[in-house]
Amino acid sequence: MTEGASLVIDLLDYIEQVEKLKSKPPFSIPAEYFVAHQHELKGLPALEFNLQDADDDVWLRVPRLQECLAPEPVEQLKPWITLPKTPEKQPELKQESVVMEGKKEVSRAKLSDHPVITGLFNEYVTSQWEPWAAAERPRRKTISRYNQLFSLQQAIASDGAETPLELVWGIGYAAWKKEDFGTPVRYPLLVQSCEISLNPTTFDIEVRPRDVEPRLELDCYAEMELPGVRQLEAFWKSTLANGANRVNPFEASSYDGVLKAAVGHLDQTGSYEARTDDVTPPSPGDKLQVTNTWVLFARKRSGDIFIEDVRRLKKTIERAPTLPPVIRGFVERGEDTVRVQPSQPFRGLSTSDGGAGTFELYFTAGLCRRLGRGPSPTGVARRSTQDPGTLGFAFCRVWPPGSGSRARRRLPESSPVSSTHP
């Protein structure tokens, strides 16, 4: 690494840890938005998993199915039967049949006077209703999952990049009720951020892994103050650096080693179980139990956006051949003497005149003067709008996260913020 890079990375590590202290680590999967465990999706009709080709990688595809109505009974039975719309309820046989013409009652008959109706009802339920209900129940579950994912996709798409939600695929479900610790763990160890989209041709819901690295989520174990967390984080970093293939919930070889290492570092009495038939998540016990099962769920992403930015910045610094003076200024000792800075003229909204060397003014003159004094942590602005990148960087660091793209659109096109903040 270049000179000063290690110090900058140490500083970013500190910032990342401070940011984590602001949020409460998750111990359980949030259920208020969307959650689907592997055993809940396994066996549902029309669902497709792990569709890979040269140009695409779809982990889940949910088709848009239509409900199938219950079979019609014979005409003689229709006045006596009540058919529910859902296969979860059984048809009911009326004790009395009333024939109406408009609002006028024409005739009334009792079931006891028509014993043949009971036989027709029993035959209908046995030969038509029950086979239909057995096939329609899992189909309705697929439709329900489609509707849930469709609502989630619409919520994320309408909010764009500022959405507070993200869809993630958790791999390696862990369960543990540690002795002398009140909160049990019911949370996956590996989490891959996913994107959810609506196929414009078929209207299928498709879930794909995003082009970001999976995360080993150990915050809840750090809250327990387990000594093996640091060693496990180091193991995970080396795995990411040396891994040729990305983590895939349908390829055990891509995550088995990490999950086994997690058990060894976090609880020497724990166990790792590779399940095939029964993929129901385990219940917390006095020993850590990690399985190869997965879960798809939605959660708030507000706390992860900044941390992901910090991690990407660290990787950029590791690869950079040189560091700009403004970055080195965060970790280098400042000057011992105070330099007198020359006065700088500005022109802006209220003044259009200016001589040679006049700078364009987008913010207050005092702010621009302070930002323009040299390559230091407080001098992150260039002295000209010809290279506004650093001023945009400085402003974006204090830009309120809730301001959104609508507020940024009010800035002029040549503004440093509009040119550096998407």
Wavefront OBJ file of the C-alpha trace (Angstrom):
o trace
v 0.000 0.000 0.000
v 1.044 3.572 -0.605
v 2.365 5.873 2.103
v -0.269 6.769 4.674
v -2.804 4.229 3.393
v -2.569 1.993 6.454
v -3.292 4.943 8.753
v -6.301 5.986 6.672
v -7.640 2.424 6.726
v -7.206 2.299 10.507
v -9.170 5.531 10.749
v -11.942 4.106 8.554
v -12.010 0.942 10.692
v -12.577 3.159 13.718
v -15.359 5.053 11.932
v -17.022 1.762 10.982
v -16.960 0.495 14.558
v -18.348 3.781 15.891
v -21.169 3.603 13.359
v -22.004 0.076 14.486
v -22.311 1.277 18.068
v -25.191 3.531 16.996
v -27.366 0.590 15.932
v -28.711 -2.331 17.897
v -27.353 -5.638 16.546
v -30.036 -8.001 15.198
v -30.577 -11.257 17.058
v -33.734 -12.334 15.225
v -34.992 -12.053 11.662
v -37.409 -9.117 11.310
v -40.865 -10.280 10.283
v -42.673 -6.978 9.762
v -41.783 -6.616 6.052
v -41.234 -10.013 4.436
v -39.731 -13.312 5.523
v -39.746 -16.731 3.859
v -37.758 -19.642 5.265
v -36.485 -22.421 3.067
v -39.001 -24.966 4.363
v -41.862 -22.537 3.619
v -40.897 -22.197 -0.057
v -39.726 -25.753 -0.612
v -42.182 -27.728 -2.716
v -44.425 -24.823 -3.713
v -45.672 -25.230 -7.301
v -44.122 -23.226 -10.156
v -41.279 -21.741 -8.062
v -37.858 -21.917 -9.728
v -34.507 -21.714 -7.943
v -30.895 -21.136 -8.962
v -31.359 -20.323 -12.641
v -27.910 -19.635 -14.066
v -26.587 -18.910 -17.505
v -23.730 -16.932 -18.991
v -25.469 -13.571 -18.655
v -27.808 -13.940 -15.689
v -28.022 -15.390 -12.208
v -31.542 -15.706 -10.761
v -31.821 -17.286 -7.322
v -35.621 -17.251 -7.200
v -38.369 -16.831 -9.785
v -42.002 -16.650 -8.705
v -44.530 -16.777 -11.564
v -47.786 -14.868 -11.688
v -50.412 -17.549 -11.161
v -54.193 -17.203 -11.235
v -56.582 -18.749 -8.755
v -58.491 -21.827 -9.911
v -62.135 -21.820 -8.844
v -63.767 -24.778 -7.161
v -65.571 -27.255 -9.466
v -69.263 -26.598 -10.028
v -71.737 -29.017 -8.352
v -74.608 -30.556 -10.273
v -77.725 -28.418 -10.759
v -79.754 -30.404 -8.263
v -77.183 -29.701 -5.524
v -76.562 -25.999 -6.188
v -79.502 -24.619 -4.116
v -78.356 -26.656 -1.107
v -74.603 -26.011 -1.006
v -72.447 -23.072 0.123
v -69.072 -22.980 -1.657
v -66.245 -20.958 -0.045
v -63.687 -19.209 -2.270
v -60.731 -20.592 -0.351
v -59.660 -24.261 -0.191
v -59.001 -23.848 3.533
v -62.737 -24.011 4.288
v -65.091 -26.902 3.667
v -68.359 -26.618 1.695
v -71.484 -26.470 3.825
v -74.812 -28.192 3.270
v -77.824 -26.011 3.998
v -80.579 -27.399 6.180
v -83.128 -25.448 4.204
v -83.308 -24.317 0.570
v -85.077 -21.112 -0.400
v -85.843 -20.329 -4.050
v -86.163 -16.617 -4.819
v -87.322 -14.724 -7.873
v -85.900 -11.264 -7.440
v -86.870 -10.294 -3.895
v -89.860 -12.603 -3.761
v -89.663 -16.023 -2.137
v -91.049 -18.688 -4.479
v -90.540 -21.901 -2.532
v -88.896 -23.296 0.593
v -87.744 -26.879 1.202
v -86.163 -28.731 4.117
v -83.174 -31.058 3.792
v -84.943 -33.773 5.764
v -87.500 -34.024 2.977
v -84.804 -34.596 0.305
v -82.435 -37.386 1.480
v -80.877 -37.698 -1.979
v -79.231 -34.268 -1.540
v -77.029 -35.534 1.286
v -75.697 -38.293 -0.952
v -74.973 -35.848 -3.770
v -73.170 -33.534 -1.347
v -70.943 -36.277 0.061
v -70.073 -37.497 -3.426
v -69.221 -33.952 -4.558
v -66.944 -33.307 -1.569
v -65.128 -36.637 -1.921
v -64.697 -36.816 -5.682
v -64.424 -33.148 -6.679
v -63.861 -30.717 -3.806
v -61.118 -32.503 -1.885
v -58.896 -33.230 -4.957
v -59.290 -29.597 -6.047
v -58.493 -28.268 -2.555
v -55.396 -30.485 -2.224
v -53.985 -29.080 -5.479
v -55.105 -25.503 -4.886
v -53.719 -25.032 -1.335
v -50.020 -24.956 -2.335
v -50.961 -22.960 -5.440
v -52.593 -20.301 -3.268
v -49.410 -20.183 -1.146
v -47.401 -19.417 -4.283
v -49.893 -16.672 -5.168
v -49.631 -15.260 -1.645
v -45.817 -15.170 -1.829
v -46.033 -13.507 -5.227
v -48.312 -10.795 -3.826
v -45.999 -10.187 -0.871
v -42.921 -9.907 -3.069
v -44.780 -7.745 -5.577
v -45.739 -5.275 -2.829
v -42.134 -5.236 -1.606
v -40.809 -4.695 -5.136
v -43.203 -1.794 -5.677
v -42.207 -0.196 -2.374
v -38.496 -0.441 -3.184
v -38.949 0.719 -6.790
v -41.059 3.741 -5.833
v -38.493 4.954 -3.301
v -35.497 4.269 -5.559
v -32.032 4.498 -4.030
v -33.422 6.189 -0.935
v -35.601 3.249 0.083
v -35.210 2.259 3.733
v -35.694 -1.420 2.845
v -33.531 -4.072 1.256
v -34.144 -7.705 0.381
v -31.424 -10.072 1.598
v -30.751 -13.791 1.368
v -29.539 -15.252 4.652
v -27.404 -18.407 4.532
v -26.415 -20.551 7.482
v -29.261 -20.152 9.966
v -27.854 -20.044 13.508
v -29.740 -20.654 16.755
v -28.313 -20.245 20.254
v -29.474 -19.397 23.769
v -26.151 -18.645 25.390
v -25.907 -19.165 29.102
v -25.878 -15.902 31.105
v -27.103 -13.940 28.053
v -30.744 -12.985 27.885
v -31.427 -12.691 24.150
v -31.393 -15.855 22.008
v -29.928 -15.859 18.494
v -32.163 -16.750 15.552
v -30.279 -15.217 12.648
v -28.246 -16.312 9.595
v -24.484 -15.892 9.624
v -24.053 -14.991 5.950
v -26.194 -12.356 4.286
v -26.234 -11.519 0.575
v -27.984 -8.346 -0.532
v -30.402 -8.998 -3.412
v -32.346 -7.044 -5.985
v -35.968 -7.807 -6.745
v -37.416 -7.073 -10.169
v -40.586 -7.577 -12.180
v -40.067 -9.275 -15.530
v -41.629 -6.890 -18.087
v -42.682 -9.735 -20.393
v -43.952 -12.479 -18.093
v -44.539 -10.379 -14.934
v -42.610 -12.969 -12.940
v -40.950 -11.810 -9.725
v -37.187 -12.415 -9.961
v -34.659 -12.235 -7.140
v -30.984 -11.842 -8.028
v -27.861 -11.329 -5.902
v -26.553 -7.787 -6.096
v -23.038 -7.165 -7.314
v -21.734 -6.652 -3.778
v -19.883 -8.995 -1.498
v -21.855 -11.033 1.037
v -21.526 -10.031 4.668
v -20.621 -12.183 7.650
v -22.918 -10.697 10.296
v -21.281 -11.048 13.694
v -22.639 -7.987 15.502
v -24.825 -10.036 17.830
v -21.852 -12.237 18.761
v -19.704 -9.154 19.369
v -22.480 -7.979 21.706
v -21.958 -11.239 23.621
v -18.246 -10.315 23.858
v -17.100 -13.618 22.393
v -13.291 -13.756 21.993
v -13.442 -15.581 18.657
v -15.196 -12.804 16.746
v -11.990 -11.059 15.645
v -10.373 -14.280 14.469
v -13.507 -15.186 12.528
v -13.598 -11.762 10.874
v -9.969 -12.198 9.814
v -10.795 -15.652 8.409
v -13.718 -14.179 6.462
v -11.558 -11.427 4.970
v -9.009 -13.955 3.767
v -11.819 -16.109 2.341
v -13.158 -13.172 0.354
v -9.693 -12.314 -0.914
v -8.911 -15.868 -2.032
v -12.369 -17.051 -3.074
v -12.857 -17.670 -6.775
v -16.646 -18.103 -6.648
v -19.240 -16.039 -4.861
v -21.423 -17.464 -2.108
v -24.452 -19.318 -3.463
v -27.147 -20.773 -1.143
v -27.597 -23.690 -3.545
v -23.907 -24.649 -3.707
v -22.712 -25.995 -0.363
v -19.044 -25.760 -1.311
v -19.329 -21.964 -1.492
v -20.231 -21.513 2.187
v -19.600 -24.782 4.098
v -16.071 -23.815 5.146
v -17.136 -20.450 6.547
v -20.029 -21.891 8.546
v -17.851 -24.635 10.042
v -15.201 -22.071 10.941
v -17.874 -19.917 12.581
v -18.880 -22.745 14.879
v -15.248 -23.388 15.822
v -14.510 -19.745 16.636
v -17.778 -18.823 18.360
v -18.625 -21.936 20.407
v -16.320 -24.924 20.741
v -19.251 -27.035 21.938
v -21.451 -25.998 18.994
v -22.257 -27.974 15.867
v -22.814 -27.537 12.157
v -25.552 -29.572 10.495
v -26.069 -29.982 6.765
v -29.781 -30.663 6.308
v -31.338 -32.083 3.150
v -34.892 -33.323 3.774
v -35.953 -31.462 6.913
v -34.874 -27.846 6.363
v -36.880 -26.404 9.242
v -34.677 -23.956 11.210
v -33.541 -25.249 14.623
v -34.709 -23.851 17.944
v -32.205 -22.089 20.219
v -30.439 -24.313 22.753
v -27.561 -23.979 25.192
v -25.095 -24.757 22.378
v -24.634 -22.925 19.094
v -26.281 -24.789 16.240
v -25.646 -23.705 12.649
v -27.401 -25.288 9.676
v -27.034 -24.948 5.932
v -30.624 -23.703 5.605
v -31.424 -20.295 4.132
v -34.044 -17.597 4.581
v -35.152 -14.708 2.370
v -36.236 -11.566 4.220
v -36.555 -7.805 3.990
v -35.113 -5.381 6.525
v -34.248 -1.755 7.021
v -31.013 -0.787 5.319
v -30.436 2.691 6.759
v -27.525 1.646 8.947
v -25.756 -0.410 6.296
v -25.483 2.185 3.528
v -22.832 4.291 5.249
v -20.882 1.227 6.417
v -20.847 -0.181 2.880
v -19.536 3.155 1.613
v -16.737 3.026 4.179
v -15.812 -0.523 3.184
v -15.713 0.368 -0.506
v -13.535 3.383 0.292
v -11.097 1.147 2.188
v -10.762 -1.164 -0.810
v -10.187 1.809 -3.098
v -7.451 3.117 -0.806
v -5.783 -0.311 -0.707
v -5.568 -0.358 -4.516
v -4.675 3.307 -5.034
v -1.081 3.945 -6.203
v -1.098 7.345 -4.484
v -3.361 9.203 -2.074
v -4.560 12.766 -2.702
v -3.261 15.344 -0.235
v -6.779 15.867 1.083
v -6.962 12.201 2.160
v -3.472 12.153 3.648
v -4.373 15.288 5.571
v -6.676 13.263 7.802
v -3.775 11.273 9.289
v -0.713 13.511 8.821
v 0.380 16.060 11.393
v -0.540 19.601 10.508
v 1.796 22.570 10.205
v 3.141 24.176 13.365
v 2.841 27.722 12.014
v -0.265 29.624 11.001
v -0.104 30.974 7.456
v -1.837 34.183 6.482
v -4.142 33.443 3.580
v -4.738 36.024 0.840
v -8.261 37.355 0.442
v -10.226 35.654 -2.321
v -12.967 37.510 -4.269
v -16.200 35.674 -5.094
v -19.212 36.373 -7.257
v -22.557 34.661 -6.970
v -26.283 35.252 -6.773
v -26.124 38.910 -5.749
v -22.994 39.939 -7.664
v -22.189 39.272 -11.308
v -19.100 41.452 -11.649
v -15.622 40.234 -10.878
v -12.096 40.722 -12.045
v -9.374 38.237 -12.777
v -9.164 35.363 -10.322
v -12.772 35.664 -9.176
v -14.339 32.361 -8.130
v -17.935 31.294 -8.638
v -19.888 31.292 -5.365
v -22.347 28.479 -4.639
v -22.400 28.714 -0.834
v -21.514 31.405 1.685
v -18.264 33.215 1.056
v -16.986 32.328 4.537
v -17.563 28.637 3.954
v -15.851 28.717 0.557
v -12.838 30.573 1.981
v -12.427 28.065 4.777
v -12.843 25.098 2.446
v -10.367 26.458 -0.049
v -7.315 26.732 2.193
v -5.012 23.959 1.237
v -5.084 20.142 1.249
v -6.253 19.515 4.807
v -9.321 17.866 6.322
v -10.994 21.281 6.457
v -9.693 22.362 3.076
v -11.411 19.806 0.917
v -12.460 22.250 -1.808
v -10.563 23.173 -4.922
v -9.982 26.859 -5.555
v -11.907 26.784 -8.801
v -15.098 25.280 -10.158
v -13.048 23.705 -12.933
v -12.422 20.777 -10.569
v -15.345 20.756 -8.131
v -15.019 17.153 -7.024
v -13.612 17.752 -3.589
v -16.068 20.488 -2.708
v -18.887 18.165 -3.711
v -17.327 15.480 -1.530
v -17.208 17.830 1.431
v -20.783 18.953 0.996
v -22.054 15.415 0.531
v -20.461 14.381 3.816
v -22.800 16.793 5.609
v -25.754 16.493 3.219
v -28.788 15.308 5.228
v -29.606 11.711 4.235
v -33.311 12.514 4.072
v -32.886 15.447 1.691
v -33.218 13.166 -1.296
v -32.873 13.658 -5.003
v -35.731 16.156 -5.126
v -33.756 18.618 -3.013
v -30.605 18.072 -5.059
v -32.508 18.806 -8.259
v -32.975 22.376 -7.069
v -29.214 22.968 -7.406
v -27.841 24.439 -10.645
v -26.423 21.961 -13.131
v -22.917 23.350 -12.699
v -23.060 23.133 -8.911
v -20.326 20.983 -7.359
v -22.955 18.976 -5.475
v -25.049 18.233 -8.556
v -21.958 17.167 -10.457
v -20.568 14.853 -7.813
v -23.573 13.468 -5.964
v -25.793 11.227 -8.153
l 1 2 3 4 5 6 7 8 9 10 11 12 13 14 15 16 17 18 19 20 21 22 23 24 25 26 27 28 29 30 31 32 33 34 35 36 37 38 39 40 41 42 43 44 45 46 47 48 49 50 51 52 53 54 55 56 57 58 59 60 61 62 63 64 65 66 67 68 69 70 71 72 73 74 75 76 77 78 79 80 81 82 83 84 85 86 87 88 89 90 91 92 93 94 95 96 97 98 99 100 101 102 103 104 105 106 107 108 109 110 111 112 113 114 115 116 117 118 119 120 121 122 123 124 125 126 127 128 129 130 131 132 133 134 135 136 137 138 139 140 141 142 143 144 145 146 147 148 149 150 151 152 153 154 155 156 157 158 159 160 161 162 163 164 165 166 167 168 169 170 171 172 173 174 175 176 177 178 179 180 181 182 183 184 185 186 187 188 189 190 191 192 193 194 195 196 197 198 199 200 201 202 203 204 205 206 207 208 209 210 211 212 213 214 215 216 217 218 219 220 221 222 223 224 225 226 227 228 229 230 231 232 233 234 235 236 237 238 239 240 241 242 243 244 245 246 247 248 249 250 251 252 253 254 255 256 257 258 259 260 261 262 263 264 265 266 267 268 269 270 271 272 273 274 275 276 277 278 279 280 281 282 283 284 285 286 287 288 289 290 291 292 293 294 295 296 297 298 299 300 301 302 303 304 305 306 307 308 309 310 311 312 313 314 315 316 317 318 319 320 321 322 323 324 325 326 327 328 329 330 331 332 333 334 335 336 337 338 339 340 341 342 343 344 345 346 347 348 349 350 351 352 353 354 355 356 357 358 359 360 361 362 363 364 365 366 367 368 369 370 371 372 373 374 375 376 377 378 379 380 381 382 383 384 385 386 387 388 389 390 391 392 393 394 395 396 397 398 399 400 401 402 403 404 405 406 407 408 409 410 411 412 413 414 415 416 417 418 419 420 421 422
